[in-house]
Amino acid sequence: MSISIWPRIWLSWPGPSMADDTLPEADRIGPHAHPRETAHLVGQHRAEQQFLDAWRSGRLHHAWLLRGPSGIGKATLAYRIARALIAQPPEDGLFGAPEIPETLDAQPDCPVQARFIAQSEPRLFVLRREVNDQGRLQTQIAVDRVRAMRGFLQLSAADGGWRAIIVDPADELNTAAANALLKYLEEPPAQTVFLLVCHAPARLLPTIRSRCRTLDLGPLGPPDLAAAMEAHEVDVPNAAEVPLAELSAGSVGRALQLVAGDGLAAYAALVQMLGQGQGVDRRAMMQVADGCAGRNAAERYRLVLDLVLLLIARLARAGASGQVPPEAAPGEGALIARAASQPAQGRLWAEKLSHLSARTRHAVAVNLDPAQVVVDILLEIDATLAQSRTVAA
């Protein structure tokens, strides 16, 4: 049984509202560097090398599908590839093809990188969600955005060099947009590379997938995750490396969100509250619920719901696999041993995960009272803990 919670829950929240004249970006996390600004990519050397090998072969495919969990560096790799291609000098009839670089790293004085950061590179087109009339990011990439790409493609590069189109992420294309993009993939323009960032390949049209070469990127282990966090100037104590890697599923993006929201402490509090074996601590439950109420508590509310669902997912996965994962919080191993040590318990938690995932999305969509939602969900989990002991008997 394969159970993954982050792509379905963590990424389902609406985008940020537009507080000023700056375009909100779904893949920017707080004050941290955007993928186009990130100088180094940690832990994805294999995928980079696969692209470079294909480039050196002289048979560079026109479309690449960069797939893997959210937040592990797919967009960063897409911008690195696009920058390296655009920075490549055009082929000269006298001197032949220019040498392919040994790495996708940018030179310190690279003018293309400077234009990327300023979002002024004329040979790069980014296909992503736009802002609606209310100043919020749309939930899908609409066909109008794909049609706007036509003007970009009709303009040939002045020096005959490469152009790049980044679709970020491709699984947010609506049906009309996906079909419009497919036409370009079927008849690709010359000297143009499409880079499709994709968190959930199953959501893409099979015909789109079939026209792309694939680059698979994987979750980061604790050392690589710590190095990536250091690159973002976020200090992660050694004692927190394994819990952070476990809760973030090896995703730098999720790890940054967890650290910003004090997610490790919040998860530890949930485990302690639910893991006593004598019913949920009602006082602690009310403190958690009260912390999710109020006009300024929206981010905390979302974090708590995400972590609750993550705890259920970890219980379900442990029961299904028969393997206890490394502890993400003190006492989690004991909780798993009591409530999720058997396949029947794993099935119980998997069913609860499906039910509460839908319930939390509905609660947020219709703006139910956050404190009451949290109380109801924690009480339901408490009842399921009691049921899991009966199942194991």
Summary of the structure (lengths in Angstrom):
residues: 393
radius of gyration: 23.0
end to end distance: 22.7
largest distance: 80.4
contacts: 1212
relative contact order: 0.12
helix: 53%
strand: 8%
